């Protein structure tokens, strides 16, 4: 019971964490790590900001599930 509760909240934490990381990287710059991930030169998916945004989108399923449950009235 506790493990499933923790897993649920861990899944919910992933999306905002990656979104904040994307925002901070965009504002503060990625430094040397951004140079490594920008090896695509001109690719729209190159760099750390797009990577964090994609990771945020991929982990959004936990939020979508929560919203769906709340709208459906099942509550959890």
C-alpha positions as CSV (number, residue, x, y, z in Angstrom):
1,X,0.0,0.0,0.0
2,X,2.7,2.5,1.0
3,X,4.8,1.5,-2.1
4,X,2.0,2.2,-4.5
5,X,1.2,5.5,-2.8
6,X,4.9,6.6,-3.1
7,X,5.1,5.4,-6.7
8,X,2.0,7.5,-7.5
9,X,3.5,10.6,-6.1
10,X,6.9,10.0,-7.6
11,X,5.2,9.8,-11.0
12,X,3.4,13.1,-10.3
13,X,6.7,14.7,-9.3
14,X,8.5,13.9,-12.6
15,X,6.5,16.2,-14.9
16,X,6.9,19.5,-12.9
17,X,10.5,18.6,-12.0
18,X,11.5,18.3,-15.7
19,X,9.4,21.4,-16.6
20,X,11.3,23.4,-14.0
21,X,14.6,22.0,-15.2
22,X,13.7,23.1,-18.7
23,X,12.9,26.6,-17.6
24,X,16.0,27.0,-15.5
25,X,18.2,25.7,-18.3
26,X,16.6,28.1,-20.7
27,X,17.0,31.0,-18.4
28,X,20.4,30.2,-16.9
29,X,22.0,28.4,-19.8
30,X,23.0,24.8,-19.9
31,X,26.8,25.2,-19.7
32,X,29.0,22.3,-20.9
33,X,26.2,19.7,-20.7
34,X,24.1,21.7,-23.1
35,X,27.0,21.7,-25.6
36,X,27.2,17.9,-25.4
37,X,23.4,17.5,-26.1
38,X,23.4,20.1,-28.9
39,X,25.6,18.0,-31.1
40,X,22.8,17.9,-33.7
41,X,23.7,21.4,-34.8
42,X,20.4,22.9,-36.0
43,X,18.2,20.1,-34.9
44,X,15.0,21.2,-33.2
45,X,15.5,18.4,-30.7
46,X,19.1,19.3,-29.8
47,X,20.0,20.7,-26.4
48,X,18.9,20.3,-22.9
49,X,15.7,22.4,-22.9
50,X,13.9,20.3,-25.6
51,X,15.1,17.2,-23.9
52,X,13.6,18.2,-20.5
53,X,10.4,19.3,-22.2
54,X,10.1,15.9,-24.0
55,X,10.8,14.1,-20.7
56,X,8.1,16.2,-19.0
57,X,5.6,15.3,-21.8
58,X,6.5,11.6,-21.6
59,X,5.9,11.6,-17.8
60,X,2.6,13.5,-18.0
61,X,0.6,10.3,-18.0
62,X,0.4,10.3,-14.2
63,X,-1.2,13.8,-14.3
64,X,-3.6,12.8,-17.0
65,X,-4.6,9.7,-15.1
66,X,-5.2,11.9,-11.9
67,X,-7.2,14.4,-13.9
68,X,-9.2,11.7,-15.5
69,X,-10.0,10.0,-12.1
70,X,-11.1,13.3,-10.6
71,X,-13.4,14.2,-13.5
72,X,-14.8,10.7,-13.5
73,X,-15.7,10.9,-9.9
74,X,-13.8,7.7,-8.9
75,X,-11.4,9.8,-6.6
76,X,-8.4,7.5,-6.7
